[in-house]
Amino acid sequence: MTKENFLEHPIVSQSFAIIDQEIREHTLDPWQYQIARRVIHTTADFEYLDLLHFSPGAINKGIAALHSGVPIVTDVNLVKQGIVNLVKKTFNNPLIVALESAQIAENGKTRSEIGMEICSAEYPDAIYLIGNAPTALMALCHNVIHSKVSPSLVIGAPVGFVSVVEAKKTLSELDLPQILVQGRKGGSTVAAAIFNALLLLAWKNSREF
């Protein structure tokens, strides 16, 4: 079995073929499209083709970070569970859940927010996946603005109605590598799908395998 398909289930490949047929034309580059296609496969929502925003060089920088072994920080455990198997089969980077770094919510802050403050200070160059908590995304952005935190990549995909659009807008205004789901949509499965697609791109293009 080739490197290109040993991590891909045949049903997934069939689903991708259907998606390709239905989309036909798009403006994404080949690697951006592979990420968008996996999100569409996960959600059955073709709107993600337009909702995904990639900062210049974000994919290449994310791939380089995976190769260098930087930690991967997720906001909640559900995002971690969506990527852990593929991480272990490929680069095996350390996986940290921000929520687990905070025991209680305090001072008007959520556990996700406090946990992200802790993790971003401890792992300033990590890859960050946020698929649930907009407060975690805001905390990360705050640390980027006010301290020496420079993430290798931020995947911003929190979902919901309260503070979600505001948190994503804050991220979009920062000069750092990012893959962002614009608007209210997103979620843990979306963040995991984006990252898994990035992970497969890095693995398939590895010179070491």
Long-range contacts (C-beta under 8 A, 24 or more apart in sequence): 3-203, 3-204, 3-209, 4-204, 7-86, 7-89, 7-90, 7-200, 7-203, 8-200, 12-41, 15-41, 16-41, 22-46, 23-49, 28-52, 31-59, 31-201, 32-59, 34-197, 34-200, 34-201, 35-59, 35-179, 35-194, 35-197, 35-198, 35-201, 37-197, 38-193, 38-194, 38-196, 38-197, 39-190, 39-193, 39-194, 39-197, 41-193, 42-189, 42-190, 42-192, 42-193, 43-189, 43-190, 43-193, 45-185, 47-185, 48-181, 48-185, 48-190, 51-181, 51-182, 51-183, 51-185, 52-179, 52-180, 52-181, 52-182, 52-194, 53-172, 53-178, 53-179, 53-180, 53-181, 53-182, 54-178, 54-179, 55-176, 55-177, 55-178, 55-179, 55-180, 57-177, 58-153, 58-177, 58-178, 58-179, 59-179, 59-198, 59-201, 61-152, 61-153, 61-177, 62-127, 62-152, 62-153, 62-177, 62-179, 62-198, 62-202, 63-198, 63-201, 63-202, 63-205, 64-152, 65-125, 65-127, 65-152, 65-153, 66-90, 66-91, 66-93, 66-127, 66-198, 66-199, 66-202, 67-91, 67-202, 67-206, 69-93, 69-94, 70-123, 70-125, 70-126, 70-127, 70-152, 71-95, 71-96, 71-123, 71-126, 71-127, 72-96, 72-126, 72-127, 72-129, 72-195, 73-97, 73-98, 73-116, 73-119, 73-120, 73-123, 73-126, 73-127, 73-128, 73-129, 74-98, 74-128, 74-129, 74-130, 74-131, 74-191, 75-99, 75-112, 75-115, 75-116, 75-129, 75-130, 75-131, 75-132, 75-133, 75-136, 75-137, 75-158, 76-112, 76-131, 76-132, 76-133, 76-188, 78-131, 78-132, 78-188, 79-129, 79-130, 79-131, 79-132, 79-188, 79-191, 79-192, 82-188, 82-189, 82-191, 82-192, 82-193, 82-195, 82-196, 83-129, 83-192, 83-195, 83-196, 83-199, 86-196, 86-199, 86-200, 87-199, 90-199, 90-200, 90-202, 90-203, 91-199, 91-202, 91-203, 93-127, 96-123, 96-126, 98-136, 99-133, 99-136, 109-135, 109-139, 110-135, 110-136, 112-136, 112-139, 113-138, 113-139, 114-139, 116-140, 116-143, 117-142, 117-143, 120-144, 120-149, 120-151, 121-147, 121-149, 124-148, 124-149, 124-150, 124-151, 125-150, 125-151, 125-152, 126-151, 126-152, 127-151, 127-152, 127-153, 127-154, 127-155, 127-195, 128-153, 128-154, 128-155, 129-155, 129-157, 129-191, 129-192, 129-194, 129-195, 130-154, 130-155, 130-156, 130-157, 130-158, 130-191, 131-155, 131-157, 131-158, 131-159, 131-186, 131-187, 131-188, 131-189, 131-190, 131-191, 131-192, 132-158, 132-159, 132-187, 132-188, 132-191, 133-158, 134-158, 134-160, 134-162, 134-163, 134-164, 134-166, 134-167, 134-168, 135-163, 135-167, 137-167, 137-168, 137-170, 137-171, 138-163, 138-166, 138-167, 138-170, 141-167, 141-170, 141-171, 141-174, 144-174, 144-176, 145-174, 150-176, 151-176, 151-177, 152-177, 153-177, 153-178, 153-179, 153-198, 154-178, 154-179, 154-180, 155-179, 155-180, 155-191, 155-194, 155-195, 156-180, 156-181, 156-186, 157-181, 157-186, 157-187, 157-190, 157-191, 157-194, 158-186, 158-187, 159-184, 159-185, 159-186, 159-187, 159-190, 160-184
